[in-house]
């Protein structure tokens, strides 16, 4: 556009600017431009109205307007209007103007960049209908320019007169075009701002409603964004409380160090830190487990801006997994215990079918023999038969009693208390007094510890082991030593003798119920004693074993845990 | 080895229980067959006898048995071990073995036959039953069967 031309309208009237107005023209434009700089969204409409009024008055028009497309260009309402007529007419005026901005009108506007209606040299017949509409509304002369850049037309801006048709001057046209250009930029900027703000709001709504912790930090690892969940974790209610803080302001130094170096590494290398398991202590002292991912955040030119982090609280999941594992372990234990009990039951069944049947079978068989011998009148044999029957019956009695004893040692409720093993030994020796005297046994002992155990069972354990040491003596009188060796976990208690000893083959077998290594004619007994000893040791969470060589004595050892825990049954 | 009629049949009884030893003695006493009964108290002694070791090193004290009556459940070396030892030894495997036991569990029976036991006689509860069984054995082994 070249300078300010002077047009002489046909009716002789002139809207040309006087020389003195030239300066005003320039200052008006700069005024308009500056009013649009840094305009706040809430005052934007008002600013546009003021601009319309200024332009309208400067060009001595009767009115000025802005029309903008609505959503999807379905409508084109007049959004801003200034008129020198009374305010009451503004409504109809706006509607009449809007009606004239038809599709054809806007098409022409876009094509030619300028429309004048009601001027003596009206451009074409195309917009005759629109011109009619305006003439009917009393505003035949109209000057309109498009709002928008290039092909993106967002509306129109124009000036109008009431009254007779007239021509528009170059100055009016220039001023309108320049103003439209300025308004377009401002509207564009406003729309971008709005779009950005909407987008920000959308993203904020998304991250604030995620249960995961989301945060962003700058290159110095200072928080610049935290979602609601993360703010809550950090005991903050609004973003400002945390903004600019670092982990050093929140977590212990050791933890903050770790986070800081992790993040610096991500920022520098660009490699993300994926699914790192981290544990944090909440203010209530509860431990929480987080699964954290940190990725580098760069601007569009690839310059590091900081990191974006996402943390998921996996405490519940972890605790559940632990719980499940605990249950599995318990189940396994219960299963093992059940299996042990089953095996025990099998042993009992076997014992009942074999060992208990033996004396019964003898009684029946020797009753037959007795009948024969009575018939034959062999009184010596009769005496033998009766002795055998009686002894079988007694054996049966002992077997039943021992079986009950074994059963009890395994099933009776344990009475845990602090007991002095020296006292247990004393009680066991009291019970064995007669046999000790008979066999001239000598018992020596270390000072035994105080342990947590069931007293009755411990007395029985010692009584059985010392009793065996007396029973299986060699040529010499029994010499029995009671020993102890303790470490941090257990006491190893021993009963050593100088008896006949046991071959290594039998070191295991002897602890099975009714396992006897000797015929009845050699040594009395049912073979239950050591089975009971094993049961007692195991119920206290300990073990029992023997070290021995034939002819060289036996050394029975059993353990009692210093701190009986879950292993005791 | 067919027993020759001029000498009594040698029977080795491997039995730990004195009452069962007594019962076996009684049963054999009532038998028509002339026999010489040797008794050992456990499996270890049985192997010592068969291999003429220890107290059985004198051949006259331990004549080779024509029949072994073997109890399965014994302390120390049990009857099953004795049986498998007899059956893997080329010299001893000819000796017929009869298992005498209260154990009637299928596993024991099957295992004994697998090891090549010649007969399996559960110890009967009644005396006459037991005597009958022993006498039948004698009849079977010494009169009817041509032994290898």
Interface residues (C-beta under 8 A of the other chain):
Chain A: X354 X357 X358 X361 X362 X364 X365 X366 X367 X368 X369 X372 X388 X392 X506 X515 X516 X517 X518 X519 X520 X521
Chain B: X16 X17 X18 X19 X20 X22 X23 X26 X41 X42 X73 X74 X75 X76 X102 X103 X123 X125 X126 X127 X128 X130
